[in-house]
Each structure stands twice: as C-alpha cells, then as structure tokens.
Amino acid sequence: MKKIPLLLLLTSVLSLMSCATSSKPQRQPVAGGEMVSFPAQHVSFFLPEGWKTLPKTKGGGRLMGAAHGNGDQPGGIVFALVAAPDSSHKGVKDLYFAKDFQRAWSQKGFTKFSKPQLVTVGGREAMRFEMQKPDTKQSMLNYTFIDRGQMIGLVFAYYGMPVTRGPAVQRIVDSFSIGR
C-alpha cells in the first residue's frame, strides 16, 4: 500500500493539468480533429476540434493538457494525460489500488466517489472513477491503467457542468491506443 505513485499522479494532474517538456507529442491532422501520439510512452489518441492545448510547463508526469469551453455557459472541461512510475501495484485489479487511489484523491478534497468500474481502454484493463468535491462545481472523470511499470491516467476535470456531459470525452477515451 504505497501511496507515492498515486500522489505523484495527483500532483501532476492538479498542477494546471499541463504538458511536460520531456516528451514531445506528434500531431497528425485528421477529419474532425487530430491524432496525438507520444512515441516514448507508446500511446496515442484522437483530440476533437475545439479543444485547445494548454501551454507547456515543466513537471514530471504531465504529458499533455487540453481544454474545451462550455459554449456561452460558464465552465468547461480540462483533459490531462499523465504518467507516473508505479511499482507498488500489479495492476488496477490489485486489492489496494482503488483504496489507495481514493485515499490520495480524498487528500485533495475529492470525497464523493462513484463505485470504481473495471473497463477496457486501448485494449488494457483500466479503472474508471468519477469523483466530486462537495459543495463545489468541480468533478473529475478518471481512467487509470498500469502499463510497463507506468501508471497512466486520462483525467477529465469538469467545471460548472456535470461529469456525464460531453460526447467528445467518450470519443477521446475510445480512440486511446497503447502500443505493445
């Protein structure tokens, strides 16, 4: 039950959810958006039109951040792709993974969690979590998996809108690919 990798993942996400300078993405325009890949991490995904990439900042684990507004309404969605070393869990089905994950996010004020769901992302088992900060309009949708000793998270932060909104989010998740 080591919390260090989860805390590293959290720190990466909550520090503006932006890009690290250590891994440069490759971008390929496609109909309706662009394919983004990170060769060093063996991951790629579709980023729909209308999503703005956040400026790069230094920091371990942050591969990319992007944001999408909520039209004329306040709020919007922030997406972060983060990676952190994890040698303390064998996988997301590890007995302590969900408990450690929820404990780490609770320390950041997220205390309302949906039941974790085991899903498949990019052909890998991932754990899906929804969480909220009580009395705020902030919620998170998180897909986390472990690959090659790395914990990789697709994190969507919602501000002023429900976590279930946004078909573009599901399109990003469905397009996610992990090389073997």
Phi and psi restraints in degrees (value plus and minus 20) as a CYANA .aco file:
   2 LYS   PHI    -111.1   -71.1
   2 LYS   PSI     110.3   150.3
   3 LYS   PHI    -115.7   -75.7
   3 LYS   PSI     -27.3    12.7
   4 ILE   PHI     -78.6   -38.6
   4 ILE   PSI     -69.6   -29.6
   5 PRO   PHI     -81.9   -41.9
   5 PRO   PSI     -57.9   -17.9
   6 LEU   PHI     -86.8   -46.8
   6 LEU   PSI     -59.4   -19.4
   7 LEU   PHI     -87.0   -47.0
   7 LEU   PSI     -56.2   -16.2
   8 LEU   PHI     -82.6   -42.6
   8 LEU   PSI     -62.9   -22.9
   9 LEU   PHI     -81.8   -41.8
   9 LEU   PSI     -64.1   -24.1
  10 LEU   PHI     -83.0   -43.0
  10 LEU   PSI     -65.4   -25.4
  11 THR   PHI     -79.7   -39.7
  11 THR   PSI     -61.2   -21.2
  12 SER   PHI     -81.7   -41.7
  12 SER   PSI     -64.1   -24.1
  13 VAL   PHI     -90.3   -50.3
  13 VAL   PSI     -65.9   -25.9
  14 LEU   PHI     -98.9   -58.9
  14 LEU   PSI     -30.7     9.3
  15 SER   PHI    -109.0   -69.0
  15 SER   PSI      47.9    87.9
  16 LEU   PHI      51.6    91.6
  16 LEU   PSI     -21.7    18.3
  17 MET   PHI      27.5    67.5
  17 MET   PSI      37.3    77.3
  18 SER   PHI    -144.0  -104.0
  18 SER   PSI    -192.1  -152.1
  19 CYS   PHI    -109.0   -69.0
  19 CYS   PSI     128.3   168.3
  20 ALA   PHI    -111.0   -71.0
  20 ALA   PSI     133.3   173.3
  21 THR   PHI    -106.4   -66.4
  21 THR   PSI     -27.7    12.3
  22 SER   PHI     -98.0   -58.0
  22 SER   PSI     -40.4    -0.4
  23 SER   PHI    -153.7  -113.7
  23 SER   PSI      96.6   136.6
  24 LYS   PHI    -113.8   -73.8
  24 LYS   PSI     108.9   148.9
  25 PRO   PHI     -95.8   -55.8
  25 PRO   PSI     131.4   171.4
  26 GLN   PHI    -122.8   -82.8
  26 GLN   PSI     116.4   156.4
  27 ARG   PHI    -141.7  -101.7
  27 ARG   PSI     116.6   156.6
  28 GLN   PHI    -152.0  -112.0
  28 GLN   PSI      93.4   133.4
  29 PRO   PHI     -81.5   -41.5
  29 PRO   PSI     116.9   156.9
  30 VAL   PHI    -159.5  -119.5
  30 VAL   PSI     147.2   187.2
  31 ALA   PHI     -76.9   -36.9
  31 ALA   PSI     104.9   144.9
  32 GLY   PHI      64.0   104.0
  32 GLY   PSI     -13.9    26.1
  33 GLY   PHI     140.5   180.5
  33 GLY   PSI    -157.9  -117.9
  34 GLU   PHI    -171.7  -131.7
  34 GLU   PSI     131.8   171.8
  35 MET   PHI    -112.6   -72.6
  35 MET   PSI     111.2   151.2
  36 VAL   PHI    -137.8   -97.8
  36 VAL   PSI     112.1   152.1
  37 SER   PHI    -153.1  -113.1
  37 SER   PSI     130.8   170.8
  38 PHE   PHI    -142.4  -102.4
  38 PHE   PSI      73.2   113.2
  39 PRO   PHI     -76.9   -36.9
  39 PRO   PSI     -58.8   -18.8
  40 ALA   PHI     -83.9   -43.9
  40 ALA   PSI     -50.6   -10.6
  41 GLN   PHI    -118.2   -78.2
  41 GLN   PSI     -24.5    15.5
  42 HIS   PHI      42.1    82.1
  42 HIS   PSI      15.9    55.9
  43 VAL   PHI    -144.7  -104.7
  43 VAL   PSI     130.9   170.9
  44 SER   PHI    -171.0  -131.0
  44 SER   PSI     139.5   179.5
  45 PHE   PHI    -183.3  -143.3
  45 PHE   PSI     144.0   184.0
  46 PHE   PHI    -112.3   -72.3
  46 PHE   PSI     111.1   151.1
  47 LEU   PHI    -134.1   -94.1
  47 LEU   PSI      92.2   132.2
  48 PRO   PHI     -85.2   -45.2
  48 PRO   PSI     139.5   179.5
  49 GLU   PHI     -76.5   -36.5
  49 GLU   PSI     130.4   170.4
  50 GLY   PHI      72.8   112.8
  50 GLY   PSI     -30.4     9.6
  51 TRP   PHI    -111.1   -71.1
  51 TRP   PSI     110.0   150.0
  52 LYS   PHI    -121.5   -81.5
  52 LYS   PSI     108.4   148.4
  53 THR   PHI     -92.0   -52.0
  53 THR   PSI     115.1   155.1
  54 LEU   PHI     -98.1   -58.1
  54 LEU   PSI     132.3   172.3
  55 PRO   PHI     -81.4   -41.4
  55 PRO   PSI     130.4   170.4
  56 LYS   PHI     -92.9   -52.9
  56 LYS   PSI     122.2   162.2
  57 THR   PHI    -159.2  -119.2
  57 THR   PSI     142.3   182.3
  58 LYS   PHI     -97.6   -57.6
  58 LYS   PSI     128.6   168.6
  59 GLY   PHI     135.8   175.8
  59 GLY   PSI     118.5   158.5
  60 GLY   PHI     -91.4   -51.4
  60 GLY   PSI     118.8   158.8
  61 GLY   PHI      71.0   111.0
  61 GLY   PSI     -46.0    -6.0
  62 ARG   PHI    -101.3   -61.3
  62 ARG   PSI      94.3   134.3
  63 LEU   PHI    -112.5   -72.5
  63 LEU   PSI     -64.1   -24.1
  64 MET   PHI    -180.5  -140.5
  64 MET   PSI     126.5   166.5
  65 GLY   PHI    -150.8  -110.8
  65 GLY   PSI     126.7   166.7
  66 ALA   PHI    -167.5  -127.5
  66 ALA   PSI     134.9   174.9
  67 ALA   PHI    -156.2  -116.2
  67 ALA   PSI     132.3   172.3
  68 HIS   PHI    -157.8  -117.8
  68 HIS   PSI     110.0   150.0
  69 GLY   PHI     -93.1   -53.1
  69 GLY   PSI     157.0   197.0
  70 ASN   PHI    -132.1   -92.1
  70 ASN   PSI      22.8    62.8
  71 GLY   PHI      43.5    83.5
  71 GLY   PSI    -153.8  -113.8
  72 ASP   PHI    -103.2   -63.2
  72 ASP   PSI     -25.0    15.0
  73 GLN   PHI    -109.6   -69.6
  73 GLN   PSI     134.5   174.5
  74 PRO   PHI     -89.2   -49.2
  74 PRO   PSI     136.8   176.8
  75 GLY   PHI      81.5   121.5
  75 GLY   PSI    -193.4  -153.4
  76 GLY   PHI     142.2   182.2
  76 GLY   PSI    -190.8  -150.8
  77 ILE   PHI    -145.2  -105.2
  77 ILE   PSI     118.7   158.7
  78 VAL   PHI    -137.8   -97.8
  78 VAL   PSI     114.9   154.9
  79 PHE   PHI    -134.8   -94.8
  79 PHE   PSI     115.8   155.8
  80 ALA   PHI    -152.6  -112.6
  80 ALA   PSI     117.3   157.3
  81 LEU   PHI    -129.7   -89.7
  81 LEU   PSI      98.0   138.0
  82 VAL   PHI    -149.4  -109.4
  82 VAL   PSI     133.0   173.0
  83 ALA   PHI    -159.7  -119.7
  83 ALA   PSI     120.4   160.4
  84 ALA   PHI    -166.2  -126.2
  84 ALA   PSI     124.5   164.5
  85 PRO   PHI     -80.4   -40.4
  85 PRO   PSI     121.8   161.8
  86 ASP   PHI    -164.4  -124.4
  86 ASP   PSI      89.5   129.5
  87 SER   PHI    -134.3   -94.3
  87 SER   PSI     -16.6    23.4
  88 SER   PHI    -112.5   -72.5
  88 SER   PSI     -32.1     7.9
  89 HIS   PHI    -145.4  -105.4
  89 HIS   PSI     118.1   158.1
  90 LYS   PHI     -95.4   -55.4
  90 LYS   PSI     -43.5    -3.5
  91 GLY   PHI     155.6   195.6
  91 GLY   PSI    -198.9  -158.9
  92 VAL   PHI     -92.1   -52.1
  92 VAL   PSI     -35.7     4.3
  93 LYS   PHI    -107.3   -67.3
  93 LYS   PSI     -20.6    19.4
  94 ASP   PHI     -73.1   -33.1
  94 ASP   PSI     118.6   158.6
  95 LEU   PHI     -71.9   -31.9
  95 LEU   PSI     -57.4   -17.4
  96 TYR   PHI    -117.6   -77.6
  96 TYR   PSI     -25.6    14.4
  97 PHE   PHI     -78.5   -38.5
  97 PHE   PSI     -75.2   -35.2
  98 ALA   PHI     -82.4   -42.4
  98 ALA   PSI     -59.9   -19.9
  99 LYS   PHI     -84.8   -44.8
  99 LYS   PSI     -64.7   -24.7
 100 ASP   PHI     -84.3   -44.3
 100 ASP   PSI     -61.7   -21.7
 101 PHE   PHI     -79.8   -39.8
 101 PHE   PSI     -71.7   -31.7
 102 GLN   PHI     -85.2   -45.2
 102 GLN   PSI     -58.0   -18.0
 103 ARG   PHI     -82.2   -42.2
 103 ARG   PSI     -64.9   -24.9
 104 ALA   PHI     -83.6   -43.6
 104 ALA   PSI     -64.1   -24.1
 105 TRP   PHI     -89.7   -49.7
 105 TRP   PSI     -53.2   -13.2
 106 SER   PHI     -81.2   -41.2
 106 SER   PSI     -55.4   -15.4
 107 GLN   PHI     -85.5   -45.5
 107 GLN   PSI     -38.9     1.1
 108 LYS   PHI    -117.9   -77.9
 108 LYS   PSI     -10.9    29.1
 109 GLY   PHI      78.5   118.5
 109 GLY   PSI     -24.3    15.7
 110 PHE   PHI    -108.4   -68.4
 110 PHE   PSI      87.2   127.2
 111 THR   PHI    -140.5  -100.5
 111 THR   PSI     -25.5    14.5
 112 LYS   PHI    -126.7   -86.7
 112 LYS   PSI      92.7   132.7
 113 PHE   PHI    -140.1  -100.1
 113 PHE   PSI     121.7   161.7
 114 SER   PHI     -99.4   -59.4
 114 SER   PSI     148.5   188.5
 115 LYS   PHI     -86.7   -46.7
 115 LYS   PSI     109.7   149.7
 116 PRO   PHI     -80.6   -40.6
 116 PRO   PSI     122.1   162.1
 117 GLN   PHI    -141.3  -101.3
 117 GLN   PSI     113.2   153.2
 118 LEU   PHI    -102.7   -62.7
 118 LEU   PSI     101.0   141.0
 119 VAL   PHI    -151.5  -111.5
 119 VAL   PSI     155.9   195.9
 120 THR   PHI    -133.2   -93.2
 120 THR   PSI     108.1   148.1
 121 VAL   PHI    -148.6  -108.6
 121 VAL   PSI     100.6   140.6
 122 GLY   PHI      39.0    79.0
 122 GLY   PSI      11.8    51.8
 123 GLY   PHI      60.7   100.7
 123 GLY   PSI     -14.4    25.6
 124 ARG   PHI    -136.9   -96.9
 124 ARG   PSI     129.7   169.7
 125 GLU   PHI     -88.8   -48.8
 125 GLU   PSI     113.3   153.3
 126 ALA   PHI    -155.2  -115.2
 126 ALA   PSI     136.7   176.7
 127 MET   PHI    -125.5   -85.5
 127 MET   PSI     110.3   150.3
 128 ARG   PHI    -125.1   -85.1
 128 ARG   PSI     106.7   146.7
 129 PHE   PHI    -146.2  -106.2
 129 PHE   PSI     120.3   160.3
 130 GLU   PHI    -135.5   -95.5
 130 GLU   PSI     119.1   159.1
 131 MET   PHI    -169.8  -129.8
 131 MET   PSI     137.1   177.1
 132 GLN   PHI    -159.7  -119.7
 132 GLN   PSI     134.8   174.8
 133 LYS   PHI    -113.5   -73.5
 133 LYS   PSI     105.5   145.5
 134 PRO   PHI     -78.7   -38.7
 134 PRO   PSI     125.4   165.4
 135 ASP   PHI      40.8    80.8
 135 ASP   PSI       2.8    42.8
 136 THR   PHI    -150.8  -110.8
 136 THR   PSI     153.0   193.0
 137 LYS   PHI    -124.6   -84.6
 137 LYS   PSI       7.7    47.7
 138 GLN   PHI    -129.1   -89.1
 138 GLN   PSI     109.7   149.7
 139 SER   PHI    -158.8  -118.8
 139 SER   PSI     140.3   180.3
 140 MET   PHI    -150.8  -110.8
 140 MET   PSI     126.9   166.9
 141 LEU   PHI    -143.7  -103.7
 141 LEU   PSI     105.5   145.5
 142 ASN   PHI    -153.1  -113.1
 142 ASN   PSI     110.4   150.4
 143 TYR   PHI    -135.8   -95.8
 143 TYR   PSI      98.5   138.5
 144 THR   PHI    -145.6  -105.6
 144 THR   PSI     116.2   156.2
 145 PHE   PHI    -159.7  -119.7
 145 PHE   PSI     144.6   184.6
 146 ILE   PHI    -137.8   -97.8
 146 ILE   PSI     107.5   147.5
 147 ASP   PHI    -163.2  -123.2
 147 ASP   PSI     106.5   146.5
 148 ARG   PHI      32.6    72.6
 148 ARG   PSI      22.9    62.9
 149 GLY   PHI      54.7    94.7
 149 GLY   PSI      -8.7    31.3
 150 GLN   PHI    -137.4   -97.4
 150 GLN   PSI     117.7   157.7
 151 MET   PHI    -113.7   -73.7
 151 MET   PSI     102.0   142.0
 152 ILE   PHI    -136.5   -96.5
 152 ILE   PSI     111.4   151.4
 153 GLY   PHI    -143.0  -103.0
 153 GLY   PSI     113.6   153.6
 154 LEU   PHI    -123.3   -83.3
 154 LEU   PSI      90.7   130.7
 155 VAL   PHI    -139.0   -99.0
 155 VAL   PSI     107.2   147.2
 156 PHE   PHI    -137.1   -97.1
 156 PHE   PSI      98.8   138.8
 157 ALA   PHI    -124.1   -84.1
 157 ALA   PSI     108.2   148.2
 158 TYR   PHI    -128.2   -88.2
 158 TYR   PSI     113.4   153.4
 159 TYR   PHI    -142.2  -102.2
 159 TYR   PSI      96.3   136.3
 160 GLY   PHI      53.2    93.2
 160 GLY   PSI      -3.3    36.7
 161 MET   PHI    -170.4  -130.4
 161 MET   PSI     135.3   175.3
 162 PRO   PHI     -88.2   -48.2
 162 PRO   PSI     128.5   168.5
 163 VAL   PHI     -83.8   -43.8
 163 VAL   PSI     -42.9    -2.9
 164 THR   PHI    -102.0   -62.0
 164 THR   PSI     -25.6    14.4
 165 ARG   PHI    -103.1   -63.1
 165 ARG   PSI     127.8   167.8
 166 GLY   PHI      86.4   126.4
 166 GLY   PSI      68.9   108.9
 167 PRO   PHI     -83.4   -43.4
 167 PRO   PSI     -42.2    -2.2
 168 ALA   PHI     -82.7   -42.7
 168 ALA   PSI     -52.7   -12.7
 169 VAL   PHI     -81.6   -41.6
 169 VAL   PSI     -67.7   -27.7
 170 GLN   PHI     -85.0   -45.0
 170 GLN   PSI     -53.5   -13.5
 171 ARG   PHI     -86.1   -46.1
 171 ARG   PSI     -59.4   -19.4
 172 ILE   PHI     -82.3   -42.3
 172 ILE   PSI     -68.3   -28.3
 173 VAL   PHI     -82.3   -42.3
 173 VAL   PSI     -65.8   -25.8
 174 ASP   PHI     -84.8   -44.8
 174 ASP   PSI     -48.1    -8.1
 175 SER   PHI    -105.3   -65.3
 175 SER   PSI     -29.8    10.2
 176 PHE   PHI     -82.7   -42.7
 176 PHE   PSI     112.3   152.3
 177 SER   PHI    -150.8  -110.8
 177 SER   PSI     119.5   159.5
 178 ILE   PHI    -143.4  -103.4
 178 ILE   PSI     102.0   142.0
 179 GLY   PHI     -88.7   -48.7
 179 GLY   PSI     137.5   177.5
